[in-house]
Every structure is written in structure tokens, then in C-alpha cells.
Amino acid sequence: AIRSAADAVAGENFLVLLGDYVVPNRDICDKMLAVSKEHGGASVIAVAACSPEEVSRYGVIAGERVGSLEGAEDVADVEPGAVWRIGGLVEKPAPEAAPSNLYIVGRYLLSPLVMDLLADQQAGKGGEIQLTDAMARSLDREAMYAVVIDPLSGYDTGTPSGWMATNALMAASDPRFASAFWDAIDERGGLMRK
């Protein structure tokens, strides 16, 4: 019988892939796995840099850079390939209160401890139970890392304009749909410009 959420995942790390962040190339999980292996199986999340004005839309990390992915030795702190040890997480902070401009992009490799902490997590920002809050609580018990990715390696669909842009960009770049997509734009484009 399953006694807890951690039992449900058999004591193994698990992936959380949020649907509002689309990653066509699927390489972010490989990067997180590499960082986890390098740090003894620790939890790892993917983060990207955003403008300070945008931090209030996301979970944001605090911490310090501790290294880089193989082949990314000369990158700056917030450039793709940098690896951070997380010292704190804040859900949707005001720009003046944000500990960094590194936001969580909806890709997580987490330990079972996070599932146990979610079981009694109190409501947070927006009156919702926030995964970010349970992850922050886990930092007292175990290390967590972040790997910085290129923000252009995925598409944020968390706003109506982001959702529309994601669909358009993916259709325009996919050989299976590009021709029909551009035909539809050309056919209706004249009507929309009036």
C-alpha cells in the first residue's frame, strides 16, 4: 500500500514538466540529469534570465554559482550552462524584492522529499499551494541546484500573447505545418491589416 507521496515514486527522483512552458528539443532534462549526477543525485531545476520587470510572473531563485556544464566553462553567471546552488526560492516576487533575475522555466528534477512536503504545504501566493514553497522548505534538508538554460530554447505560454506566439512560432518552424501556416497568414493577412 502507498503510505505517502514519496512511496508513490518509490524513493526516486522524478521529473515535473509544466505544460505552460513548451520545450521542442527536449534537451533541458538531459542537462538537469547531468547536474544531478555531478552532485550526488540532488534535485535540479532549469532556470533562465529575464528582465527585472518580469520576475513577478515567475518563481525566482537565490543562491550562488558553483560551476558550469561541461563545455560551458567560460559562461557568465546568468548565461546558459552556468550551474547554481540554490539558497532560496520565491514565488512571483515584486521586482524590488527579487533575489535574482533567474526564473524557473517549468522543468524540475526533484527528490521525493518535495512530494512529502507538498502533503502539508500551506497556501501561498495567490491562495494556491505552490510547488516553489515546498521546494524552498526542502532546502533545510537537502541541496538543490539550478542549471541556466537559453530562454529561447523554450516557449512560455503563460499569457495569451505568449500562447499565440508559441503556436505561430512552432507552426512556422515545423516543416510539416510551415507551408499551410504561411498560406493561411497570406490568405487572411490582408483582411487583418485593414
KATACOR-V922727 format. One record per residue. N is the residue number from 1. RES is the residue in one letter. PHI is phi as a letter, one per 40 degrees, with the letter a starting at -180 (999 if undefined). Layout:
BEGIN
N;RES;PHI, N;RES;PHI
END
This chain:
BEGIN
1;A;999, 2;I;c, 3;R;c, 4;S;a, 5;A;c, 6;A;c, 7;D;c, 8;A;c, 9;V;b, 10;A;f, 11;G;g, 12;E;b, 13;N;c, 14;F;a, 15;L;c, 16;V;b, 17;L;b, 18;L;c, 19;G;c, 20;D;c, 21;Y;b, 22;V;c, 23;V;b, 24;P;c, 25;N;c, 26;R;f, 27;D;c, 28;I;c, 29;C;c, 30;D;c, 31;K;c, 32;M;c, 33;L;c, 34;A;c, 35;V;c, 36;S;d, 37;K;c, 38;E;c, 39;H;b, 40;G;g, 41;G;g, 42;A;c, 43;S;c, 44;V;a, 45;I;b, 46;A;c, 47;V;b, 48;A;a, 49;A;c, 50;C;b, 51;S;c, 52;P;d, 53;E;c, 54;E;c, 55;V;c, 56;S;c, 57;R;c, 58;Y;b, 59;G;c, 60;V;b, 61;I;b, 62;A;b, 63;G;i, 64;E;a, 65;R;c, 66;V;b, 67;G;i, 68;S;a, 69;L;c, 70;E;d, 71;G;g, 72;A;b, 73;E;c, 74;D;c, 75;V;c, 76;A;c, 77;D;d, 78;V;b, 79;E;c, 80;P;d, 81;G;h, 82;A;c, 83;V;b, 84;W;b, 85;R;c, 86;I;c, 87;G;b, 88;G;a, 89;L;b, 90;V;b, 91;E;c, 92;K;f, 93;P;c, 94;A;c, 95;P;d, 96;E;c, 97;A;b, 98;A;c, 99;P;c, 100;S;a, 101;N;b, 102;L;c, 103;Y;b, 104;I;c, 105;V;c, 106;G;g, 107;R;b, 108;Y;b, 109;L;b, 110;L;b, 111;S;c, 112;P;d, 113;L;d, 114;V;c, 115;M;c, 116;D;c, 117;L;c, 118;L;c, 119;A;d, 120;D;b, 121;Q;c, 122;Q;c, 123;A;c, 124;G;b, 125;K;d, 126;G;g, 127;G;g, 128;E;b, 129;I;c, 130;Q;b, 131;L;d, 132;T;d, 133;D;c, 134;A;c, 135;M;c, 136;A;c, 137;R;c, 138;S;c, 139;L;c, 140;D;c, 141;R;b, 142;E;a, 143;A;c, 144;M;b, 145;Y;b, 146;A;b, 147;V;b, 148;V;c, 149;I;b, 150;D;c, 151;P;c, 152;L;c, 153;S;c, 154;G;a, 155;Y;b, 156;D;c, 157;T;b, 158;G;c, 159;T;b, 160;P;d, 161;S;c, 162;G;c, 163;W;c, 164;M;c, 165;A;c, 166;T;d, 167;N;c, 168;A;c, 169;L;c, 170;M;c, 171;A;c, 172;A;c, 173;S;c, 174;D;c, 175;P;d, 176;R;c, 177;F;b, 178;A;d, 179;S;c, 180;A;c, 181;F;c, 182;W;c, 183;D;c, 184;A;c, 185;I;c, 186;D;c, 187;E;c, 188;R;b, 189;G;d, 190;G;c, 191;L;c, 192;M;c, 193;R;c, 194;K;c
END
